[in-house]
Amino acid sequence: MTEAASAGCDAPVQGARLNRAVWRRESAILIALVILAEALKLRFAIAIKFVDHSDLGRRLPYLAVTIVLTSMVPFALRIIPQLGLPGAPLISAKIAGERLPFRIRSLLKISIGYALLALLVAASILFVVLVLMIMAHPSIGRTKSPLAPMLKLAPVRIALVGTLTAIAAGISEEIEFRLVLFAIIAWATRLIARDSFGGTGRGALWLVTILQGYVFGMLHIFRLVRTIPLAALMFHSIPAILLGGLLLPQTWEGIVLGRLYLRRGLEASMLAHAIVDAALFVLVAIGLSLRTHLGGR
């Protein structure tokens, strides 16, 4: 009787130790993935001249954000269960030795579907923005593209190395923004609402999804301002920058990926993100191939 009671008391302690061990291992794995993916992303981006060495100084603010968000991975993993967020279900199950929560085939299907949706939404927003920019500044057509150095490379190299860049970006940025930032905004929202941790309502989840997508887009708008003179003219004030964040394709891409994260977790949003970015590089490579082929004729 005493031994049975002692065993019963030890079970919660052992479970808590196991949970802490899983939390530590998952935190270490995700942080290592961010560091490795960010290093590879930069290396591959330089290799295809998507980013040049002169652009490294302008990336310091983004690097600071990356460091801050990466350092908060353990905190995010701790509060994710309390907020009712999915986290990284496949990684967690693998570390804990549990059965996968869903089939890989269903993960692929929904990720591809959301990737296509993100591409459609981003393309629509980009088309509208370009039309508005051309109407406001007709000389935009004669502006040199910041991607001009990359467009001089072989299309095959753009497609292959660009795909590697996309995979690295999908891993690091999804951990930073969908896993960590989503959890932090949801946690802050619960604190402001002074509600106890018992999950997050549908309306609050939509608000958090939009906010994290907006922050994701805002980081890209600062890069545009620094690299494209016309963008600096258009977003010359704080109100213009805040409004411009709503007009960036990346903002709406982040919102779509945020919804996918809520449905299937981090791994699905990683895959969809990588597909979206890889598709863009492949489309650029196809366009260059067609231009060269038709020009040769």
N, C-alpha and C positions, 0 to 999 in steps of 0.2 A: 504494500500500500504506500509506504514511504518512498520506495524506489520509483513507483509509478508517478507519484506526485512530483518527485524530483525531476524525472524525465520530462514531465509536462511543463515544468517551469523552465527547463533548459531549452525547450523547443523554440520559444519566442526569441531567446537570446541568440541561438544559433541562426535563426532566420534573419535577425537584425544584422548579425555579422556577415551573413551571405549577401544581404542587400547592400551593405557598405562595400563589400569586396567587388560586387558587380558595378556599383556606382563608380568606384575608383578606376576599375579597368576600362569601363566605358568612357569615362572622362579622359583618361590617358590616350585611348585610341582615337577619340574624336579630335583632341588637341593635336596629336601627331599627324592626323590626316589633314588638318588645316595647314599646318606648317609645311608639310611636304607638298600639298597641292598648290599653295600660294607660291612656293619656290619654283615648282614646275611650270605653273601658269605664266609667271614672269619670264622664265627661261624660254618657253615656247613662243610667247608673244614677241619677244625680242628676235627670235630666230626667223619669224615671218614678217618682221618689221611692223607688226601691229602696234608695238610700243618700241620707241627708240630710247637710247641712253639719255638723251636730253629730257625725256619725259619722266625720268625716275624721280627727280626732285619734286615734280608736281604730284607725284603719287604718295608723298609723305603723309598728307592728311588721311588718305585711304589706309595707309599702313598703320597709322595710329588707331583708327577705328577697328582694323583687323586685330590688333594686339589687345585692345580693350574687350572686344566681343569674345575672342578666343579665351582670354583669361576668365571669362564668366561662364564657360562651358560647365564646370562642376555645379555652380549655383543653378544654372538653367535645368540641368538634369535632376537636381534635388526638388525643384518646385514644379516640374512638369507633371508628375502624377497628381499633385494636389490641385492643379488647374484643369485636369482632365484632358491634357494635350497628348498627342500620340508619341512624341519623341522619335526615337529611332528603333522601331519595333523589331526589325530583323537583327540589328546589331545586338540589342538587349537580349533577345531570345538566344542568339548564338553564344553570347558570353555566359548566360545563366544555364545553358544546356537544356533549354526548353524547346518545345516544338514551335516551328514558325507559325505566326498567326494567320498567314494567308499564303496562297500559292504564288510562286514566282511568275507564272504565266499571267495571272490576273494583274500582278504588279506591272508587268510590261505593257499590257493592254491599256490600263488606265493612264500610265505615264505617257505613252505615245499619244493617246487621245488628248490629254491636257497639254502636251507639247504642241500639237497642231492648233489647239485653241489659243495658246499663248502666242504662237506665230501669227495667227489670223488677227488677233486683237492688236498686237504690236505693229503689224503691217498697216492696219487701218489707221491707228493713231499716227504713225509715221507719215502716211500719205496726207492726212489732214494737216499735220504740222508743216510739211514741205510746201503744200499749196499755200498755206497762210504766209510762210516765210517768203515764197516767191512773189506773192502779191504785195507784201510789204517792202521787199527788197528785190527788185527784178535782177539785180546784178549777181544774185546768189549762184546762178548757173555758171558764171565765170570764175567763181571762187575755187581755189585749189583744195581738193579733198585732203583731209588729214591722213587718209588711207592710201594716198598716192604711192608712197614707197612700197607698200605691200603689193599693190597692183602690178608692179614690175616683175614680180617673182613668177616662177612657173606655177600654173594652176594646180598641178598635182601636189606640189609642196604646200600650197595654201590649204588645200583640202585635207591632207594628212596631218600636218603640224597643227592646223587650225582645229581639227577634231580633238587632238591631244590637249590643246589649250582649253577647248570647251569642256572636256571631261574634268580637267583640274579645276576649272572655274565652277563647274556644277558641284563638285565635292566641297570646296572651301566656302563658297558663298552661301550654299544652302545650310551648312552648319552654322555659319555666322548669323545669317538673317532669318531663315525659317526656324531653325532650332532655338538659337539663343535670343535673338531680338524679339521674336514672336513671344517667347516665354516671359521676357522682361516686361514687354508692353502689357501683356495679359496680367502679369503680377501687379504692375503699377495701377492698371485699371481697377483691379479688385481692391487694392488699397484705397484708392480715391473713392470708390463706391462704398468703402467700409463694409464689405461683405466678407463672410468667412469663406475659406477655401473649400468649396464643395463642387467644383466644376465651374465652367463658364457658360453663360447663356448664349443663345444663338445670335442675338443682337450684338452682344459684347464681342463675340468672335468675329463678326463681320467688321466691327470697328477696328479691332486689333489687326485683322487681315489687311484692311485698307491702310492703316497707319504704317505697318511694317513695309508694305509695298511702296508707300510714299517715301519713306526714309531710304529705301533701296534705290529709288529713282533719284532722290536728291543728291546722293553721292555721285551719280553719273552726270548730273547737271553741272556740278562744280568742275568736273573734268572737261566738259564741253566748253565752259566759259574760259578755261585756261588754255585750250588747244585750238579753238575756232574763233577767230576775230569777230565774225558776224554774231555768234552766240553771245559774245561779251557785250556787243552793242544791244542785243535784244534783252538780255538779262542783266541790266546795269544797276538795278536797285533790288533791295530785299523783297518788296512786294512782287516785283517781276519774277524773281527767282522762285519765290514760294508758289506763284501761279504756274510758272513753267514746269515745276515738278509734277503737276497734274497732266502735262502735255507730253511727258516723256514715255516712250514705249516701255522702258525698263520698269517704270512705276506699275503699269498695268500687267506687265509680265510677272512682276513680283506678287501682284494680287492673285493672279491665276495660280501661280506656284504655291501661294499661301493656302488657297482652297484645296489644292491637291495634298499638301502637307497635312491638313486637317483630316482628309479622307483616308490616306494611306501611310502617312508618316514621312520621315526624312528621306529614306532611301528612294521613294517614289519621286519626290521633288528633285532630288539629285539627278536621277535619270532623265526626267523631263527637261530640266535646266540644261544638261549636257546635250540633249537632242536638239533643243532650240538653238543653242550657240553653234553646234556643229553644222546644223542645217544652213545657217547664215554663211559660214565659211565655204561650205560646199556650193551654195548658190553663187557666191562670188567667183569661185573657181570655174563653175560652169559658164557663167557670163563671160569671163575672160577667154575661155576656150572658144566659145561661139564667136566672140569678137575677132579673135585671131584667125579662126577658120574662115569667117565671112570676109575679113579684110584681105586674107591671102588670095581669095578669089577675085 
